[in-house]
Amino acid sequence: MKRLITLALASTMLAGCVNLAPEHTRPELATAPAFDPAYRPDGTVVASQLSFQDWYRDPRLQDLIASALANNRDLMAATARIEQARASFRIENSRRLPSVVATASGTRTRQATAGNPAIAAGGGNLPASFTFNRYDIGVGVSSFELDFWGRVKNLSEAGRASYLASVATQRAFYLSLIADTATTYFEIVETEEQIVLAEATAASRREGLKIAKLRLDAGVTSALPYRQAETLLTQAEQQIASERLALAQLRNQLAVLVGGTVPDNLPQGLSLAAQADGRRLAAGLPSELLLARPDIIAAEEQLRAARANIGAARAAFFPSISLTSNIGLTSTSLGNLFDGDGLGWSFGPSISLPIFDFGQREASLDLAKAREVEQVATYDRTVQQAFREVSDALAGREYLAQQIATLERARAAQVEIARIARARYREGVADYLEVLDAERNLFSAEQQLLATRRAWLQNGATLFVSLGGGAGTDEQGD
């Protein structure tokens, strides 16, 4: 028994002395060394150190994100894929050590004497049949591959890298779910405020339509101003119906994100204007995204797995050496099985080398190399996409803020223009067409301001995730 264990351990230590896989090196960064200084913020808040509760101020949004992280079905599927990858890695890694199997058996055989020449030749008064007993117990190693060329080791490394890639992929989806929930929520808040705006506008225009009707009945004006006022009202009513449809669709979308029905006991949310946050995120350097972005980490682990598979494919060109051994006891009597007289052992190494396989090994190696090239390209593309997302978000953070400031001034001007136009119309200085244009322009300015505020908030959600924000949370429990 000691000899068998010593032999198995020695074989394991000798295995994997050679590694035929390419050395893993991170591809050169295919991006600029720094973000555009024209809109790079000089903030000190590091996104990767913040949780979503730290970044989002709205308590209603915080509860919605927490519900999505707990119940979203896609996130559950991504978490299940982690368990699958972990199990696959454990399977591959277990093959690096010998599998020791214990066996025990007992047989009882009855054989007839008559008709058996070998037994009958002994002569004498023989019984009609004989009964034979055989009992065996042993421990053995079955077909353990001696990994001299690192094939099994590289397959284990590929499994490990695939597992880590699945963890990073789940993390990337985890962060994107935070951003998607926030983005949908901001759209809902904007749509609700658009409905309030449209309803207030419609109420004002109904009052204007009543006044136009009175003036028409009194003969002060013609039917044209009345019809123009009626057109203004129908535009506002059509906008209300359109926004209510959009709101219903957005709420359905939010229900899918949170994994079912939106909770009823949510706290009161904030308006778009109250969501504004003066904190500025630190952009850092593009190279820092390599450690902060889980999608880049996943792409690198997939590249590592592809290179490990090259090593396994190369090892197939060398002889495969396997070990089969066994040690045990045999006896014809169960009571004498452990006396030691029936001790026996066997040791059987075997070697296998395909001589002609019609190019199968060469094709397997070419396939592994082609997959490495693909993963290098995928890694570069992932890095470039990450750089673009951060650059776009940084630019949006700067220029959307400028648009909001401009639209606020434009709205204030339109409010004054509409007030003057209505006064001029009441005094008979101007026709109703001037009021029509002023009211229409004011409504459009207010709509644009709400939409831009929503876009600025969504941009903040995108920038937060693009910089690896949310990594400071522990709720996912992977």
Secondary structure, 3 states (H helix, E strand, C coil): CHHHHHHHHHHHHHCCCCCCCCCCCCCCCCCCCCCCCCCCCECCECHHHCCHHHHCCCHHHHHHHHHHHHHCHHHHHHHHHHHHHHHHHHHHHHCCCCCEEEEEEEEEEEEECCCCHHHHCCCCCCCCEEEEEEEEEEEEEEEEEECCCCHHHHHHHHHHHHHHHHHHHHHHHHHHHHHHHHHHHHHHHHHHHHHHHHHHHHHHHHHHHHHHHHHHHCCCCCHHHHHHHHHHHHHHHHHHHHHHHHHHHHHHHHHHHCCCCCCCCCCCCCCCHHHCCCCCEECCCHHHHHHHCHHHHHHHHHHHHHHHHHHHHHHCCCCEEEEEEEEEEEECCHHHCCCCCCEEEEEEEEEECCCCCCCHHHHHHHHHHHHHHHHHHHHHHHHHHHHHHHHHHHHHHHHHHHHHHHHHHHHHHHHHHHHHHHHHHHCCCCCHHHHHHHHHHHHHHHHHHHHHHHHHHHHHHHHHHHCCCCCCCCCCCC
